[in-house]
Amino acid sequence: MFKNHPKGLLAASLANMGERFGFYTMMAILTLFLMTKFGLDETTTGIIYSIFYASIYLLALVGGLLADKTRNYKGIIMAGLLLMSLGYVIIAIPTPTPVPAGKFALFLALSCFGLLVIAFGNGLFKGNLQALVGQMYDDPQYSKMRDSGFQLFYMFINVGAIFAPFLAVGVRNWWVEKNGYLYNADLPALAHQYLGNTITTEGGERFQRLAAEVGYSGSDMAAFAGEYLNVFTTGFHYAFAVAIAAMLISLLIYMANRNRFPDPANKHTAAAGGAIMEEMDIKEVKQRLYALFAVFAVVIFFWFSFHQNGLTLTYFAKDYTDLSQIKLNLGFATLQGAEIFQSINPFFVVFLTPVIVGLFGWLRAKGKEPSTPRKIAIGMGIAALAYAVMALGSMGLPYKGEVDAMGGLPDAARVTPWLLIGTYFILTVAELFISPLGISFVSKVAPPKYQGIMQGAWLGATAVGNSLLFIGAIFYTSISMTATWMVFVAACLISMFTMLGMIKWLEKIAK
């Protein structure tokens, strides 16, 4: 698979694989953790999620700037790994739930601080490692394999992400069952409503019924609500601790291979003969930067839609999807939960990448391979199709407010998990046309002295799209499900047609 690619590609992929394992462990459970721990509603949770997700990519711009200024790319990457590990430690430490009176702001701030540390570490790590991989393909021997190289890099780092949500759910449910209860996705919200005296009569009846189903035989529902919330969130804290182990593995792999990696600080020297490259003409530098910023502006709409997978699509999995159909008994714990859907995207990344790479290779052999900008535009159209499927599958579902009043939908009224699985399949195809190829496009077009900061700017554009994610949460709670998904259809189509309008100019710049 890695034949005809630089030897450092495998080591870089392994180093990033551990980081992605830790990251997807957290992203699988973050929104549900915030709602369970602090009793936050979907919109407030969405705002925190958006800020965090935006910070990850925005701080990548800072990381790229620091690396370009200090020329210490490898040191910056290692500092990022260490900071991410520290952030996971902060949020893995269990604190009491329900949060004691007067300490709500303190514990919420502590969790947010941990997320900020993770975001800053990711900013130092992510873009600069991509710049390092990009330099491997500046050698003329490998330059024609740049797109497929980044696709393999992207595929391999998602291997860890496949298993992360399963392990997170397994650890959380293991702790719940160890304390004598069973998992139920609706109970945390009902427990908060009960303790806050906001539960409806219908919701109260369902709360008592579900309490008995998960193993509570007493009559003090307030005591049960507090105990179930505490057990549930402690399980979440222990699941976050899994990410720490993954980060340490990633750190060890990186340190073992550090001296073998190329250094983007040496970008000014040509691979052949060590000759010094001539400075790029200022006019060409400007043209390349204009092209990059144009692409950055367009992909904002795509990322605003795509990264709903950890927000509104996770909400949909919890509120509208029949989770009883994806229940697996592992012996030590029952593997069940909305978080499991977060493993579907990386699963498809791993197994679809060879197909996509093979397709592009076949087209390349025939001289018909689309340009990188054209591939990105096609990917945006595919993403629109994914949300169109969600819109059709959600027709007739009640509004979120109606679901809350009922205390949750019964399983018989929920949709099949195959709706989300099919949507993730289509979204993953779109992602493989956009994300690894966007990174490849940046590494090819960016002027040599701006490699780090332009990789950071690509992630910065992603940050802008992520900062808008909370809008999806607002739509989710205020309009119909079908209308919510049509918003993302429109956003992806805007991206596609804008990109198609710039195709000839971008193709000329990228030659």
C-alpha positions in Angstrom: 0.0 0.0 0.0 2.8 2.4 0.9 5.0 1.2 -2.1 6.2 4.1 -4.2 5.6 6.5 -1.3 8.2 8.2 1.0 9.4 6.0 3.8 8.4 8.6 6.4 4.8 8.5 5.4 4.0 5.3 7.5 5.7 6.7 10.6 3.9 10.0 10.4 0.6 8.2 9.9 1.2 6.0 13.0 2.1 9.1 15.0 -1.1 10.8 14.0 -3.2 7.6 14.4 -2.7 7.7 18.2 -3.7 11.3 18.4 -6.8 10.7 16.3 -7.7 7.8 18.6 -7.7 10.1 21.6 -9.5 12.9 19.7 -12.3 10.6 18.5 -12.7 9.2 22.0 -13.5 12.7 23.1 -15.6 13.8 20.2 -17.8 10.7 20.4 -18.9 11.6 23.9 -18.3 15.4 24.3 -21.8 16.8 23.6 -23.5 14.1 25.5 -21.1 14.5 28.4 -21.8 18.2 28.7 -25.5 17.7 28.6 -25.4 14.9 31.2 -22.8 16.5 33.5 -24.3 20.0 33.6 -27.8 19.6 32.4 -27.2 21.9 29.4 -29.7 22.2 26.6 -28.9 21.4 22.9 -28.2 25.0 22.0 -25.9 25.9 24.9 -24.1 22.6 24.3 -23.8 23.4 20.7 -22.2 26.8 21.4 -19.6 25.2 23.6 -19.0 22.5 21.0 -18.7 25.1 18.2 -16.2 27.2 20.1 -14.1 24.2 21.0 -14.2 22.7 17.5 -13.4 26.1 16.0 -10.5 26.7 18.5 -8.9 23.4 17.4 -8.6 24.6 13.8 -8.1 28.3 14.6 -5.2 27.6 16.8 -3.7 25.5 14.0 -3.1 28.9 12.3 -1.2 30.0 15.5 0.7 26.7 15.4 1.7 27.2 11.8 2.8 30.8 12.4 4.9 29.7 15.4 6.6 27.0 13.3 7.2 29.3 10.4 8.8 31.9 12.7 10.9 29.6 14.8 11.6 27.0 12.0 11.3 24.4 14.8 8.5 22.4 13.3 9.5 19.1 15.0 9.7 20.7 18.5 6.3 22.5 18.0 4.7 19.1 17.0 6.0 17.4 20.1 4.8 20.3 22.3 1.4 19.8 20.8 1.3 16.1 21.7 2.3 16.9 25.3 -0.4 19.7 25.7 -3.1 17.5 24.3 -2.2 14.8 26.9 -2.4 17.3 29.7 -5.8 18.5 28.5 -7.2 15.0 28.5 -5.9 14.5 32.1 -7.8 17.6 33.2 -11.2 16.5 31.9 -10.6 12.8 32.9 -10.6 13.6 36.6 -14.0 12.7 38.0 -16.0 15.5 39.8 -19.4 15.1 41.5 -22.6 15.1 39.6 -25.1 16.7 40.0 -22.8 19.6 40.4 -22.9 20.9 44.0 -24.7 24.2 44.6 -22.3 27.2 44.0 -19.7 25.2 42.1 -21.5 24.9 38.7 -19.4 27.7 37.2 -16.2 26.3 38.6 -16.6 22.8 37.3 -17.9 24.0 33.9 -14.9 26.4 33.6 -12.6 23.5 34.5 -14.0 21.3 31.8 -13.8 24.2 29.3 -10.2 24.9 30.3 -9.3 21.3 29.6 -10.9 21.6 26.2 -8.9 24.7 25.5 -5.6 23.0 26.4 -6.5 20.2 24.0 -7.4 22.7 21.3 -4.1 24.5 21.7 -2.1 21.3 21.6 -4.0 20.2 18.5 -3.2 23.5 16.9 0.5 23.1 17.4 0.4 19.5 16.2 -2.0 19.1 13.3 -1.1 21.6 10.6 2.6 21.2 11.2 2.6 17.5 10.8 0.7 17.9 7.5 3.4 20.4 6.4 6.0 17.8 7.3 4.2 15.1 5.2 3.8 17.6 2.3 7.6 18.1 2.2 8.1 14.4 1.6 6.3 14.9 -1.8 8.4 17.8 -2.9 11.0 15.3 -4.1 10.3 14.9 -7.9 10.4 11.2 -7.4 7.2 11.3 -5.3 5.5 14.5 -6.6 3.0 12.6 -8.8 1.8 10.6 -5.8 1.0 13.6 -3.6 -2.8 13.3 -3.8 -2.8 9.5 -3.2 -0.2 10.0 -0.4 -2.4 12.4 1.5 -5.3 10.1 1.0 -3.3 7.1 2.5 -2.2 9.4 5.3 -5.8 10.4 5.9 -7.0 6.8 5.8 -4.4 5.4 8.1 -4.9 7.9 10.9 -8.6 7.0 10.9 -7.8 3.4 11.9 -7.6 4.5 15.5 -10.7 6.6 15.2 -12.8 3.5 14.2 -12.3 1.9 17.6 -12.2 5.0 19.8 -16.0 5.5 20.1 -16.5 1.8 20.9 -14.0 1.9 23.6 -15.4 5.1 25.1 -18.9 3.6 25.1 -17.6 0.4 26.5 -15.8 2.1 29.4 -18.8 4.3 30.2 -21.4 1.4 30.1 -19.0 -0.8 32.1 -19.0 1.7 34.9 -22.8 2.1 34.8 -23.3 -1.6 34.9 -20.6 -2.1 37.6 -22.8 0.2 39.8 -25.9 -1.9 39.3 -27.7 -0.1 36.5 -28.3 -0.5 32.8 -27.6 2.1 30.1 -30.5 4.3 28.8 -30.0 7.3 26.6 -33.1 9.1 27.7 -32.6 8.9 31.5 -29.9 11.6 32.0 -32.1 14.3 30.5 -35.2 13.1 32.4 -33.1 13.0 35.7 -32.1 16.7 35.2 -35.7 17.6 34.4 -36.9 15.8 37.6 -34.3 17.5 39.8 -35.0 20.9 38.2 -38.8 20.5 38.6 -39.3 21.0 34.8 -40.5 17.5 34.0 -44.0 17.0 32.4 -46.5 14.6 33.8 -46.0 12.3 30.8 -42.2 12.6 31.3 -42.5 11.9 35.0 -44.3 8.7 34.3 -41.7 7.6 31.7 -38.9 8.5 34.1 -40.3 6.1 36.8 -40.9 3.4 34.2 -37.3 3.7 32.8 -35.8 3.8 36.3 -37.3 0.4 37.0 -36.1 -0.9 33.7 -32.5 0.0 34.4 -32.5 -1.7 37.8 -33.8 0.8 40.4 -36.3 -0.7 42.9 -36.7 2.1 45.4 -39.2 4.9 45.6 -37.0 8.0 46.1 -36.8 9.3 42.5 -34.7 12.3 43.5 -32.0 10.0 45.0 -32.1 7.8 41.9 -31.8 10.8 39.6 -28.7 12.1 41.4 -27.1 8.7 41.7 -27.7 7.7 38.0 -26.3 11.1 36.8 -23.2 10.7 39.0 -22.5 7.1 37.8 -23.2 8.0 34.2 -20.8 11.0 34.1 -18.1 9.2 36.1 -18.2 6.7 33.3 -17.7 9.5 30.9 -14.7 10.8 32.8 -13.1 7.3 32.8 -13.7 7.2 29.0 -11.8 10.4 28.6 -8.9 8.8 30.4 -8.6 6.3 27.5 -7.5 9.2 25.3 -4.5 9.8 27.6 -3.1 6.3 26.8 -3.6 6.9 23.1 -1.7 10.2 23.2 1.2 8.6 25.0 1.5 5.9 22.3 1.4 8.6 19.6 4.1 10.6 21.5 6.4 7.5 21.7 6.0 6.8 18.0 6.8 10.4 17.1 9.9 10.5 19.3 11.2 7.2 17.9 11.0 8.5 14.3 11.7 12.2 14.8 15.2 12.2 13.4 14.0 10.3 10.3 11.3 12.9 9.3 12.1 15.7 6.8 12.1 19.2 8.3 9.9 21.9 6.6 12.5 24.4 7.9 14.7 23.1 5.1 12.1 23.8 2.5 14.3 26.4 0.7 16.8 23.7 -0.3 16.0 21.5 -3.3 15.9 17.8 -2.9 18.1 17.2 -6.0 21.8 18.0 -5.3 21.1 20.3 -2.4 20.9 23.3 -4.7 19.3 26.4 -3.4 15.9 27.2 -4.9 15.3 30.6 -6.4 12.9 32.8 -4.5 9.5 32.7 -6.0 8.4 35.7 -8.0 6.3 38.1 -5.8 3.5 38.1 -8.4 3.3 34.3 -8.4 3.3 34.3 -4.6 0.3 36.7 -4.6 -1.6 34.6 -7.2 -1.0 31.4 -5.2 -2.2 33.1 -2.0 -5.3 34.5 -3.7 -6.2 31.0 -4.9 -5.7 29.5 -1.5 -7.8 32.1 0.2 -10.6 31.6 -2.3 -10.7 27.9 -1.6 -10.6 28.5 2.1 -13.6 30.8 1.9 -15.6 28.2 -0.1 -14.9 25.2 2.2 -16.3 27.1 5.2 -19.8 26.2 4.1 -18.8 22.5 3.7 -17.3 22.2 7.2 -20.3 24.0 8.7 -22.3 21.1 7.3 -19.9 18.1 7.6 -19.0 18.6 11.2 -22.5 18.3 12.3 -21.6 14.7 12.8 -20.6 15.3 16.4 -23.5 17.7 17.1 -27.0 17.5 15.4 -26.4 14.1 13.9 -25.4 12.8 17.4 -28.5 14.5 18.9 -30.5 12.8 16.2 -29.0 9.4 17.1 -30.0 9.9 20.7 -33.4 11.4 20.2 -34.8 9.8 17.0 -32.8 6.6 16.3 -33.8 3.1 17.6 -30.6 2.3 19.5 -32.0 -1.1 20.6 -31.1 -2.3 17.1 -27.4 -1.7 17.7 -26.9 -3.4 21.1 -24.0 -5.8 21.7 -23.2 -7.7 24.9 -19.4 -7.8 25.4 -19.6 -9.7 28.7 -18.0 -7.0 30.8 -20.4 -4.3 29.4 -23.2 -3.7 27.0 -22.1 -1.8 23.9 -24.9 0.5 23.2 -25.3 4.3 22.7 -25.6 7.2 20.3 -21.8 7.6 20.5 -21.2 4.4 18.5 -22.2 6.2 15.3 -19.0 8.3 15.6 -17.1 5.2 14.6 -18.9 4.8 11.3 -17.3 7.8 9.5 -13.7 6.7 10.3 -14.6 3.1 9.4 -15.8 4.2 6.0 -12.7 6.4 5.6 -10.4 3.4 6.0 -12.4 1.0 3.8 -13.3 3.5 1.1 -9.9 5.2 0.7 -8.4 2.3 -1.4 -11.5 2.4 -3.6 -11.3 6.2 -4.2 -7.5 6.0 -4.6 -7.9 3.1 -7.1 -10.6 5.1 -9.0 -8.3 8.1 -9.3 -5.4 5.9 -10.3 -7.5 4.3 -13.0 -8.6 7.7 -14.3 -5.0 8.9 -14.1 -3.8 6.0 -16.3 -6.4 7.0 -18.9 -5.4 10.6 -18.7 -8.9 11.5 -17.4 -8.2 12.2 -13.7 -10.1 15.3 -12.5 -7.9 18.1 -11.1 -7.7 18.5 -7.3 -10.1 21.6 -7.3 -12.6 19.7 -9.4 -12.5 16.7 -7.0 -13.2 19.1 -4.2 -16.2 20.6 -6.0 -17.6 17.1 -6.7 -17.2 16.2 -3.0 -19.3 19.2 -2.0 -22.1 18.0 -4.3 -21.9 14.5 -2.7 -22.2 16.0 0.8 -25.4 17.8 -0.3 -26.8 14.4 -1.4 -26.0 13.0 2.1 -28.2 15.6 3.8 -30.9 15.2 1.2 -31.1 11.5 2.3 -31.4 12.7 6.0 -34.2 15.1 5.0 -36.2 12.4 3.2 -35.7 9.9 6.1 -36.8 12.5 8.7 -40.1 13.3 7.1 -43.0 13.0 9.5 -40.9 13.0 12.7 -42.2 15.2 15.5 -40.5 18.4 16.5 -37.8 18.2 19.2 -40.0 20.1 21.7 -42.8 17.5 21.3 -40.2 14.7 21.9 -39.1 16.4 25.1 -42.7 16.8 26.3 -43.2 13.1 25.9 -40.0 12.3 27.8 -38.5 10.7 24.7 -39.8 8.7 21.7 -40.6 5.0 22.2 -38.4 2.7 20.1 -41.3 1.8 17.8 -41.6 5.5 16.7 -37.9 5.9 16.0 -36.1 5.5 12.7 -33.8 2.7 11.7 -30.0 3.1 12.4 -29.5 2.5 8.7 -30.6 6.1 7.9 -27.6 7.5 9.8 -25.3 4.7 8.5 -26.2 5.5 4.9 -25.8 9.2 5.5 -22.3 8.7 7.0 -21.4 6.5 4.1 -22.2 9.3 1.6 -20.6 12.0 3.8 -17.4 9.9 4.0 -17.2 9.7 0.2 -17.6 13.5 0.1 -14.9 13.9 2.8 -12.4 11.8 0.8 -13.0 14.1 -2.1 -12.3 17.2 0.0 -10.3 16.9 3.2 -7.1 15.0 2.1 -7.2 16.6 -1.3 -7.6 20.0 0.2 -4.5 19.4 2.3 -2.7 18.2 -0.8 -3.8 21.3 -2.7 -2.4 23.5 0.0 0.9 21.7 0.2 1.3 22.0 -3.6 0.2 25.6 -4.1 1.5 27.3 -1.0 4.7 29.3 -1.5 7.7 27.5 0.2 8.1 30.0 3.0 4.4 29.9 3.9 3.9 26.2 4.1 3.2 26.0 7.8 0.9 29.0 8.0 -1.0 28.0 4.9 -1.7 24.6 6.3 -2.8 26.4 9.4 -5.0 28.7 7.3 -6.7 25.7 5.7 -7.5 24.6 9.2 -8.4 28.1 10.1 -11.1 28.1 7.4 -12.4 24.9 8.9 -12.5 26.8 12.2 -14.8 29.4 10.8 -17.1 26.7 9.5 -17.0 25.0 13.0 -17.7 28.3 14.8 -21.1 28.2 13.0 -22.0 24.7 14.1 -24.2 25.9 16.9 -26.6 27.3 14.3 -27.4 23.7 13.4 -28.3 23.1 17.1 -30.7 26.1 17.0 -32.4 24.8 13.9 -32.6 21.3 15.5 -34.7 22.5 18.4 -36.8 25.1 16.6 -37.8 23.7 13.1 -38.7 20.3 11.7 -36.0 17.7 11.2 -36.5 17.8 7.4 -36.1 21.5 7.3 -32.9 21.3 9.5 -31.2 18.9 7.1 -32.2 21.0 4.1 -30.2 23.9 5.5 -27.1 21.8 5.1 -28.1 20.7 1.6 -28.2 24.4 0.6 -24.8 25.1 2.3 -23.1 22.3 0.4 -24.6 23.3 -2.9 -23.5 26.9 -2.4 -19.9 25.5 -1.9 -20.1 23.3 -5.0 -21.3 25.9 -7.4 -18.9 28.6 -6.2 -16.0 26.1 -6.5 -17.1 25.2 -10.0 -17.1 28.9 -11.0 -13.4 29.2 -10.0 -12.2 25.8 -11.5 -10.3 27.1 -14.6 -8.5 29.8 -12.5 -7.6 27.3 -9.7 -6.4 24.7 -12.2 -4.1 27.2 -13.9 -2.6 28.2 -10.5 -2.1 24.6 -9.4 -0.1 23.6 -12.6 
